Amino acid sequence: MCWRISQSVSQSVSPSVSPSVNHSIMGKKEKKENAFSWGEDENKERGNWSGKADFLLSTIGYAVGLGNVWRFPYKAYSNGGASFLIPYLVFLLTCGLPMFFLELSFGQFASLGPISVWKAVPIFKGLGWAMTMISFLVCIYYNMIIAYTIYYLFASFNKQVPWQNCRDEWRQLNISGKLITCVQRNRDLAETIDDWCNSTTDHTTIEYLYNCTAQKQTPARLYWDRVVLDISEGMDDDQGVFKWHLVLCLLGAWIIVFLCMCRGVKSSGKVVYFTALFPYVVLIILCIRNALLEGAYDGILFYIKPTISKLSNSKAWYEASVQIFYSLGIAFGGLSTMSSYNRFNNNVYRDALLVAIINCSTSIFAGFVIFSVIGYMAKITGEDIANVVDSGPGLAFIAYPEGIATMPIAPLWAILFFLMLITLGLDSQFAMLETVITALSDEFELNKKHKHGKLILTTCVCIFMFLAGLPQCTRAGIYVMNLFDWYSAGYSLIIVAFFEVVAIAWIYDFRRFKKDIQMMIGKGWWINASFYYYWFPCWIIISPVMMLYILISMCMNFGPIIYGDNISYPSYADGIGFLMVALALVFLPVMALIEYCKAHGFFTTMRRILQSKSDWGPALDQHRALDVRYSSTNSMAVTNDNKHNSSINDMTSYDNYRDAVYPNIAYDDNEERL
């Protein structure tokens, strides 16, 4: 086959072009193709990345997100410090890396989005729709986090950051009968207040109530709760009251995303040169700056000090598995989407290893940056590090900003920190939004039907997601965002990933998949060895077993949703959460049924089972003879005709099914493979 192609190509070359001229032309073409430019698109219809660096930086930006900075350091510290790396690396090698390579290879081979790519195994097409729905739900709340960060960025352009000191109105707060007062973190001040409370005899004064009985909160915490969020008492309170500064920030976030995505990978592929690299510049600057702070060494030691005894607790293994899964972005559809814009012969093997290593290394490095500041805060306040550390939004918008507020030139460090968070968030948002858009445009062939079909779709999706995110801009919006974060990519993500590896390794056949990969990257001996000794065992048994372990652990650790430490949700909130899970998973059986009906002639079958049987009618022949419709001769003819049509329909249905499942395999009239 390869010989025929090469022969036809050589015959099509004009004989007037000499070999030397031909080589010179090829040389010029090769010179144009480098890491930053691949020249003309290989796939004219869909387009390709402009250069290899576009894909690498986009994939790194997608994998290295906010979770690397605000989630991994806390999980590492709370589950044994440096010893947490043992389960972390185990799950990376047995589940994370195999799935990462599988998704990148799958998308690049077919150059199709996460829905259309399941032409490979049509009955599992629902997996592509489920991935698209998961990315859609995550996009809605993820951009709200970027909106919060934009607000903090603009607030940092002051002579001093606004969460540095207590405001007068924060001294005596009464929130639904709960007394709250603002107090700076300072052990000496705390001891002075305690001495005064113990010495005073009048326990009825306002001063005593607020200084001695009220809940004490820091300026950074009150700024987040009372200024940025103006948080309500629960999810049911003040849902219709919009905070317009958050609405404008959310609108600004979506405008930024749209402008970067309006030309697809051609525009986002250039933006990532800044958004993917800038966080590393800031992390290095902050690491050097933080290392010079008093107490930084204690914080870093607290982060890396191994506690081997915690490895006997299943919680450490569960946390490591979930961290690997979310950190690499598995089963969101983003990996196969981005790799689908690669050239066919791109070395996806090397890229998968490189990006996975960079992603995990970034998580570990970010821990040094974060805990050096945590150690500094513990030193200046006289508190234990365990009382200062936090995770998630609490780390990004309370703990770390509080540490920045005590540094010299605090606004500068705040600006750099929040710019870093914005760029980290945008990269992941680009990939997830591109997943939704590419999936729909490929499935409905928008590029063929309309010149600007993908641009119109991008505009409509961005507008719809902005409107869907508006409930997060109310006083109860943080509860809505937390609900999305809790359920949108939890159970559904693990289940989708499990069926994904089963569909490709077991149904599509891992040996066939290996040949597909070798078509793209070649057949080196080391590639063959890695397949037989590493990739195959992981895809066939180890990774599915690990994912079942994660799913079972999630079920065993299930609890009702809460916000913060103790704010509970109304009883219906968990029902809404499981509805989000169902929105993704419902596509698996529905699309399987649709594909089954397509393959087996659904309408023909329905017509057959809705029509009367050929022997239907009066029981006796003399009664059947009264009407030609029930006469024995006509009945026999109908019976024979139905049998003939049934056999034809069965053969047609079988042919359609065979062609759908094995589109690239030809058969002769005797059902022999050509």
C-alpha positions in Angstrom: 0.0 0.0 0.0 2.8 2.4 0.9 4.6 1.5 -2.3 1.5 2.3 -4.4 1.1 5.7 -2.7 4.7 6.6 -3.3 4.5 5.4 -6.9 1.5 7.5 -7.6 3.1 10.6 -6.0 6.3 10.1 -8.0 4.3 9.9 -11.2 2.4 13.0 -10.4 5.6 15.0 -10.0 6.3 17.0 -13.1 9.2 15.5 -15.1 10.6 18.9 -15.8 11.6 19.3 -12.1 15.0 17.8 -11.5 15.8 15.8 -8.3 18.2 18.5 -7.2 15.5 21.2 -7.5 13.0 18.9 -5.8 15.4 18.4 -2.8 16.0 22.2 -2.6 12.3 22.8 -2.5 11.9 20.2 0.3 14.8 21.7 2.1 13.1 25.1 2.1 9.9 23.6 3.3 11.7 21.8 6.2 13.4 25.1 7.1 10.0 26.7 7.5 8.8 24.0 9.8 10.2 24.5 13.4 8.9 24.5 16.9 7.2 27.8 16.4 5.8 27.3 12.9 4.6 24.2 11.0 3.9 26.2 7.9 0.6 25.4 6.1 -2.1 23.4 7.8 -2.0 19.7 7.1 -5.8 19.5 7.8 -7.2 22.3 5.6 -10.8 21.9 6.9 -10.2 21.8 10.7 -6.9 23.5 10.8 -3.8 22.6 12.9 -1.7 24.2 15.6 0.5 26.9 14.0 3.6 25.2 15.6 4.6 22.5 18.0 5.2 24.9 20.8 1.6 26.0 20.6 0.4 22.5 21.4 3.0 21.8 24.1 2.3 25.1 25.9 -1.5 24.7 25.6 -1.3 21.2 27.1 1.0 22.3 29.9 -1.3 25.3 30.6 -4.3 23.0 30.6 -2.7 20.5 33.0 -1.0 23.1 35.2 -4.0 24.9 36.7 -5.2 26.4 39.9 -5.2 23.1 41.7 -1.5 22.8 41.4 -1.0 25.9 43.4 -3.9 25.9 45.9 -4.7 22.2 46.3 -1.6 20.0 46.0 0.5 21.7 48.8 -2.3 21.4 51.3 -3.0 17.8 50.4 0.7 16.9 50.6 1.1 18.6 54.1 -2.0 17.0 55.5 -1.2 13.5 54.3 2.4 13.0 55.4 4.5 15.7 53.7 7.2 14.2 51.6 5.9 10.7 52.2 2.7 11.8 50.3 4.9 11.6 47.1 4.9 7.8 47.4 1.2 7.3 46.7 1.2 10.3 44.4 3.9 8.7 42.1 2.2 5.3 42.3 -1.0 6.7 41.0 0.8 8.8 38.4 2.5 5.7 37.0 -0.4 3.3 37.2 -3.3 5.5 36.3 -2.4 9.1 35.4 0.3 8.7 32.8 -1.4 5.7 31.0 -4.7 7.6 30.6 -2.9 10.8 29.7 -1.0 9.1 26.8 -4.1 7.2 25.8 -6.2 10.3 25.4 -3.6 12.3 23.5 -2.9 9.4 21.1 -6.6 8.8 20.5 -7.4 12.4 19.6 -4.3 12.9 17.4 -4.9 9.7 15.4 -8.4 10.6 14.2 -8.1 14.5 14.3 -11.6 14.6 15.7 -13.3 16.1 18.7 -14.3 14.1 21.8 -17.7 13.2 20.4 -16.9 12.4 16.7 -13.7 10.4 17.7 -16.0 7.7 19.0 -16.6 6.5 15.5 -13.9 4.0 16.6 -16.5 2.3 19.0 -19.9 3.8 18.1 -21.7 2.3 21.1 -19.5 4.3 23.4 -20.3 7.6 21.7 -22.0 8.7 24.9 -18.6 9.0 26.5 -17.8 11.9 24.2 -21.1 13.7 25.1 -20.4 13.0 28.8 -17.0 14.6 28.5 -18.4 17.6 26.7 -21.1 18.0 29.4 -18.5 17.8 32.2 -16.3 20.4 30.6 -19.4 22.6 30.0 -20.4 22.5 33.7 -16.9 23.1 34.9 -16.4 26.1 32.5 -19.5 27.8 34.1 -18.0 28.0 37.6 -14.3 28.0 36.7 -14.6 31.4 35.1 -16.2 32.7 38.3 -12.9 31.9 40.1 -11.1 34.0 37.4 -13.6 36.7 38.0 -12.8 36.8 41.8 -9.1 37.0 40.9 -9.7 39.9 38.5 -11.4 41.8 41.3 -8.5 41.2 43.6 -6.0 42.2 40.9 -7.7 45.6 40.5 -8.0 46.0 44.2 -4.2 45.6 44.5 -3.5 48.8 42.6 -3.4 50.9 45.8 -0.7 52.3 48.1 -1.6 49.4 50.4 -3.7 46.4 49.8 -7.3 46.9 51.2 -7.2 43.7 53.3 -4.2 44.8 55.3 -5.9 46.5 58.3 -9.2 46.2 60.1 -11.9 48.6 59.1 -14.0 50.4 61.7 -17.2 48.8 60.5 -15.6 45.3 61.0 -14.9 45.9 64.7 -18.4 45.1 65.8 -20.5 43.0 63.4 -23.7 41.3 64.3 -24.7 38.7 61.6 -28.0 37.1 62.5 -27.2 37.2 66.2 -23.6 36.0 65.7 -21.1 38.5 67.0 -17.9 38.9 64.8 -15.0 41.2 65.4 -11.9 42.0 63.3 -8.5 41.1 64.9 -5.0 41.2 63.4 -3.0 37.9 63.7 -0.7 38.7 66.5 0.1 36.5 69.6 1.0 39.5 71.8 -2.3 41.2 71.0 -4.2 38.0 71.6 -2.6 37.6 75.0 -3.3 41.2 75.9 -7.0 40.8 75.1 -7.2 37.5 77.0 -5.7 39.2 80.1 -8.2 42.0 79.9 -11.1 39.6 79.5 -9.9 37.7 82.6 -9.5 40.8 84.7 -12.8 42.6 83.9 -15.8 42.1 86.1 -18.5 43.7 84.0 -19.6 41.1 81.4 -22.5 43.1 80.0 -20.6 45.8 78.2 -20.3 46.0 74.4 -16.5 46.0 74.7 -16.6 42.7 76.7 -19.0 41.0 74.3 -17.0 41.8 71.2 -13.5 41.4 72.7 -14.2 38.3 74.8 -17.2 36.4 73.3 -17.3 37.3 69.6 -15.8 35.2 66.8 -12.5 36.7 65.8 -11.7 37.0 62.1 -8.7 38.5 60.3 -9.0 41.5 57.9 -8.2 39.2 54.9 -11.1 36.9 55.9 -13.5 39.8 56.4 -12.5 41.4 53.1 -13.3 38.2 51.3 -16.6 37.6 53.1 -18.0 41.1 53.6 -16.5 43.1 50.6 -15.9 40.7 47.7 -18.8 38.2 48.4 -21.0 40.1 50.8 -21.9 36.5 51.7 -25.4 35.6 52.8 -26.2 33.2 55.6 -27.1 30.3 53.3 -27.9 29.2 49.8 -31.6 30.2 50.0 -30.9 33.7 51.2 -30.7 36.7 48.8 -30.4 34.6 45.6 -31.8 37.5 43.5 -29.6 40.3 44.8 -26.7 40.7 42.3 -23.3 42.1 43.3 -22.6 44.2 40.3 -18.9 44.3 40.8 -18.9 40.5 40.5 -21.1 40.7 37.4 -18.7 43.1 35.7 -15.7 40.9 36.6 -17.4 37.8 35.3 -18.3 39.7 32.1 -14.7 40.8 31.8 -13.5 37.2 32.3 -15.7 35.9 29.5 -14.7 38.8 27.1 -11.1 37.9 27.7 -11.8 34.2 27.0 -13.8 35.0 23.9 -11.2 37.3 22.4 -8.5 34.6 23.0 -10.7 31.8 21.5 -12.4 33.6 18.6 -10.1 32.1 16.0 -9.8 28.7 17.8 -6.4 27.2 18.3 -4.9 29.8 16.0 -5.5 32.5 18.5 -5.4 30.6 21.8 -2.2 28.9 20.6 -0.5 32.3 20.6 -1.9 33.6 23.9 -0.5 30.6 25.8 3.0 31.8 25.1 2.3 34.3 27.8 -0.4 32.6 29.9 1.6 29.3 30.2 5.0 30.7 30.8 4.2 33.7 33.0 3.1 31.6 36.0 6.6 30.0 36.1 8.3 33.4 36.0 6.1 34.6 39.0 6.6 31.3 40.9 10.4 31.6 40.6 10.3 35.3 41.7 8.0 34.5 44.6 10.2 31.5 45.6 13.3 33.7 45.8 11.5 36.5 47.6 9.8 34.1 50.1 12.9 32.2 50.8 14.4 35.4 52.3 11.4 35.8 54.7 11.8 35.1 58.4 10.3 31.7 59.2 10.3 30.5 55.6 12.5 27.5 56.5 10.1 26.3 59.2 7.2 26.5 56.7 9.2 24.5 54.0 10.3 21.9 56.6 6.6 21.6 57.7 5.7 20.9 54.1 8.3 18.3 53.2 8.8 16.6 56.6 7.8 12.9 56.0 5.3 11.2 58.2 5.5 7.6 57.1 2.8 6.5 59.6 0.1 8.4 57.6 0.7 6.0 54.6 -1.1 3.3 56.5 -4.3 5.5 56.3 -6.3 4.9 53.2 -7.2 8.6 53.1 -3.6 9.5 51.9 -3.9 7.1 49.0 -7.4 8.3 48.1 -6.3 11.9 48.2 -3.2 11.1 46.0 -5.3 9.3 43.4 -7.9 12.2 43.1 -5.1 14.8 42.9 -3.4 13.0 40.0 -6.7 12.5 38.2 -7.8 16.2 38.4 -4.3 17.6 38.0 -3.7 15.9 34.6 -7.2 16.8 33.3 -8.1 13.2 32.5 -11.6 12.4 31.0 -12.6 16.1 30.5 -12.1 15.7 26.7 -9.5 18.5 26.7 -6.5 16.2 26.0 -8.0 14.5 23.0 -9.4 17.9 21.7 -6.0 19.6 21.8 -4.1 16.7 20.3 -6.7 16.5 17.5 -5.2 19.7 16.1 -1.7 18.1 15.9 -0.2 16.9 12.7 -0.6 13.2 12.2 3.1 12.3 12.7 3.6 14.4 15.8 5.6 12.5 18.5 2.7 12.3 20.9 4.6 9.7 23.0 7.3 12.2 23.9 4.8 15.0 24.5 2.8 12.9 27.0 5.8 12.1 29.1 7.1 15.6 29.0 3.8 17.3 30.0 3.1 14.9 32.7 6.5 15.4 34.3 6.3 19.2 34.1 2.8 19.1 35.6 3.8 17.1 38.6 7.0 19.0 39.1 5.1 22.3 39.1 2.8 21.0 41.9 5.8 20.1 44.1 7.6 23.4 43.3 4.4 25.4 44.1 4.4 23.8 47.6 7.7 25.5 48.4 6.4 28.9 47.3 3.2 28.6 49.3 4.6 27.1 52.5 7.5 29.6 52.7 4.9 32.3 53.2 2.8 30.2 55.5 5.9 29.7 57.7 6.5 33.5 57.6 3.0 34.2 58.7 3.3 31.7 61.6 6.5 33.4 62.7 5.2 36.9 62.8 1.9 36.0 64.4 3.3 33.5 66.8 0.8 30.9 65.8 1.3 27.3 64.8 1.7 26.6 61.1 -1.3 24.2 61.2 -3.6 27.1 62.3 -2.4 29.3 59.4 -2.5 26.9 56.4 -5.6 26.6 54.2 -6.5 25.2 50.8 -8.6 26.0 47.8 -10.1 29.5 47.6 -9.2 30.0 51.3 -5.6 29.8 50.4 -5.8 31.9 47.2 -8.1 34.7 48.6 -7.4 34.6 52.4 -4.3 32.9 53.7 -1.8 33.9 51.0 -3.1 37.5 50.5 -2.8 37.9 54.3 0.8 37.0 54.1 1.4 39.3 51.2 -0.2 42.2 53.2 2.6 42.0 55.8 5.5 42.2 53.2 7.2 45.4 52.1 5.8 46.7 48.8 2.8 44.5 49.3 0.8 45.8 46.3 3.6 44.6 43.9 3.6 41.0 45.2 -0.2 41.0 45.2 -0.4 42.1 41.6 2.1 39.4 40.6 0.3 36.7 42.6 -3.1 37.4 41.2 -1.8 37.8 37.6 -0.3 34.4 38.0 -3.7 33.0 39.2 -5.5 34.6 36.3 -3.1 33.1 33.7 -3.2 29.7 35.4 -7.0 29.7 35.2 -7.2 31.0 31.7 -5.1 28.2 30.3 -7.4 25.5 31.7 -10.5 27.5 30.7 -9.3 27.7 27.1 -8.9 24.0 26.9 -12.3 23.1 28.4 -14.1 25.7 26.3 -12.3 24.4 23.2 -13.5 20.9 24.1 -17.1 22.0 24.0 -16.8 24.0 20.8 -14.7 21.4 18.9 -17.0 18.6 20.0 -20.1 20.3 18.7 -18.5 21.8 15.5 -17.1 18.4 14.5 -20.2 16.4 15.3 -22.5 18.8 13.4 -19.9 19.6 10.7 -20.3 23.4 11.2 -17.0 24.1 9.3 -18.6 22.5 6.2 -22.0 24.1 6.5 -20.9 27.7 7.3 -17.7 29.6 6.7 -17.9 31.2 10.2 -19.8 28.4 11.9 -17.3 27.8 14.6 -17.0 31.6 15.4 -20.8 31.8 15.7 -20.9 28.8 18.0 -18.1 30.2 20.2 -20.0 33.5 20.5 -23.3 31.7 21.5 -21.5 29.3 23.9 -19.7 32.2 25.7 -22.9 34.2 26.0 -24.9 31.2 27.3 -22.2 30.3 29.9 -22.0 33.9 31.1 -25.8 34.0 31.7 -25.6 30.5 33.4 -22.9 31.9 35.7 -24.9 34.9 36.9 -26.4 33.1 39.9 -22.8 32.9 41.2 -22.7 36.7 41.3 -25.4 37.0 44.0 -24.9 37.2 47.8 -25.4 33.4 47.8 -23.3 32.9 44.7 -20.3 31.3 46.5 -22.6 28.5 47.7 -23.7 27.9 44.0 -20.1 27.9 42.9 -19.2 25.5 45.6 -22.0 23.2 44.6 -20.7 23.1 41.0 -17.2 22.4 42.3 -18.4 19.6 44.5 -20.4 17.7 41.9 -19.8 18.7 38.3 -16.6 16.7 37.9 -16.6 14.1 40.6 -18.3 10.7 40.3 -19.1 11.3 36.6 -15.4 12.0 35.8 -14.2 8.7 37.3 -17.0 6.6 35.6 -16.3 8.2 32.2 -12.6 7.5 32.5 -13.2 3.9 33.5 -15.4 3.2 30.5 -13.1 5.1 28.2 -10.1 2.8 29.0 -12.4 -0.3 28.8 -13.7 0.8 25.4 -10.3 1.5 23.8 -8.3 -1.3 25.4 -10.9 -4.1 25.5 -13.4 -3.3 22.8 -11.4 -1.4 20.2 -8.5 -3.7 21.1 -5.3 -2.6 22.6 -3.3 -4.3 19.9 -5.1 -2.4 17.2 -4.6 0.8 19.2 -0.8 0.1 19.4 -0.7 -0.2 15.6 -2.6 3.1 15.3 0.0 4.8 17.5 2.9 3.2 15.5 1.4 4.6 12.3 2.0 8.1 13.8 5.3 7.7 15.6 7.0 4.7 14.1 8.0 1.2 15.3 11.2 1.5 17.4 12.1 -1.4 19.5 11.9 0.7 22.7 8.3 1.7 21.7 7.3 -2.0 21.3 9.0 -2.9 24.6 7.1 -0.1 26.5 3.8 -1.2 25.1 4.2 -4.8 26.2 5.8 -4.2 29.6 4.1 -0.9 30.7 1.2 0.5 28.6 -0.7 -2.8 27.9 -0.7 -4.0 31.5 -1.9 -0.5 32.7 -4.6 -0.1 30.0 -5.9 -3.7 30.3 -6.1 -4.2 34.1 -4.1 -1.8 36.4 -5.7 1.5 35.4 -9.3 0.2 35.4 -8.7 -1.4 38.9 -7.2 1.9 40.2 -10.2 3.8 38.9 -12.6 1.4 40.6 -10.6 2.0 43.8 -11.0 5.7 43.4 -14.8 5.4 42.8 -15.3 3.1 45.7 -13.3 5.4 48.0 -15.4 8.4 46.8 -18.6 6.5 47.7 -17.2 5.5 51.1 -16.1 9.1 51.9 -19.3 10.7 50.7 -20.9 13.2 52.9 -23.5 16.0 52.5 -22.1 19.2 50.8 -20.9 21.9 53.1 -19.2 25.3 52.6 -16.2 26.1 54.7 -16.0 24.2 57.9 -19.6 24.1 59.1 -22.1 25.9 56.8 -24.5 23.3 55.7 -26.7 23.3 52.6 -30.5 22.8 52.3 -31.6 19.2 51.8 -32.3 19.7 48.1 -28.8 20.8 47.3 -27.4 17.3 47.1 -30.2 16.4 44.8 -29.2 19.2 42.4 -25.6 18.0 42.7 -26.5 14.4 41.7 -28.6 15.9 38.8 -25.3 17.4 37.5 -23.8 13.9 37.7 -26.8 12.4 35.8 -26.6 15.1 33.1 -23.3 13.7 32.1 -23.8 10.0 32.7 -27.2 9.8 31.0 -25.5 10.1 27.6 -23.9 6.7 28.0 -27.0 4.5 27.9 -29.0 6.9 25.6 -26.3 7.2 22.9 -25.6 3.4 23.2 -29.3 2.8 22.5 -29.3 5.2 19.6 -26.3 3.6 18.0 -27.7 0.2 18.5 -31.0 1.2 16.8 -29.0 2.7 13.9 -27.1 -0.4 13.4 -30.1 -2.7 13.6 -32.6 -0.7 11.4 -34.7 0.8 14.1 -37.5 2.1 11.9 -37.7 -1.2 10.0 -37.8 -3.1 13.3 -40.5 -0.8 14.8 -42.6 -1.1 11.6 -42.4 -4.8 11.8 -43.4 -5.1 15.5 -46.2 -2.5 15.1 -47.8 -4.3 12.1 -50.1 -7.3 12.5 -48.8 -10.8 12.2 -49.5 -12.5 8.8 -51.7 -15.2 10.5 -53.8 -12.5 12.3 -57.5 -12.7 11.7 -60.5 -15.1 12.1 -59.5 -18.5 13.4 -61.5 -20.5 10.8 -60.8 -20.6 7.0 -64.4 -20.1 6.1 -64.5 -16.8 8.0 -61.1 -15.7 6.6 -62.5 -16.2 3.1 -65.0 -13.5 3.7 -62.3 -10.9 3.2 -59.4 -11.0 0.7 -57.1 -9.6 3.4 -57.4 -12.7 5.4 -57.6 -15.4 2.7 -55.1 -18.2 3.0 -53.5 -17.6 -0.3 -52.8 -13.9 0.4 -51.8 -14.7 3.9 -49.2 -17.2 2.6 -47.9 -14.6 0.2 -47.6 -12.0 2.9 -45.8 -14.5 5.1 -43.3 -15.4 2.4 -42.8 -11.7 1.6 -42.3 -10.8 5.2 -39.7 -13.6 5.6 -37.9 -12.3 2.5 -38.0 -8.7 3.6 -36.9 -9.8 7.1 -33.8 -11.6 5.8 -32.9 -8.6 3.6 -33.3 -6.2 6.5 -31.3 -8.4 8.8 -28.5 -8.5 6.2 -28.7 -4.7 5.7 -28.6 -4.1 9.4 -25.6 -6.4 9.9 -23.7 -4.6 7.1 -24.5 -1.2 8.6 -23.3 -2.4 12.0 -20.1 -4.0 10.6 -19.3 -0.8 8.6 -19.9 1.4 11.7 -17.7 -0.7 14.0 -15.0 -1.4 11.4 -15.1 1.5 9.0 -11.5 1.0 7.7 -11.8 -2.8 7.0 -13.0 -3.9 3.5 -14.9 -7.2 2.9 -15.6 -9.1 -0.3 -18.9 -10.9 -1.1 -17.9 -13.9 0.9 -17.4 -11.9 4.1 -13.6 -12.3 3.8 -11.4 -9.4 4.8 -9.5 -7.9 1.9 
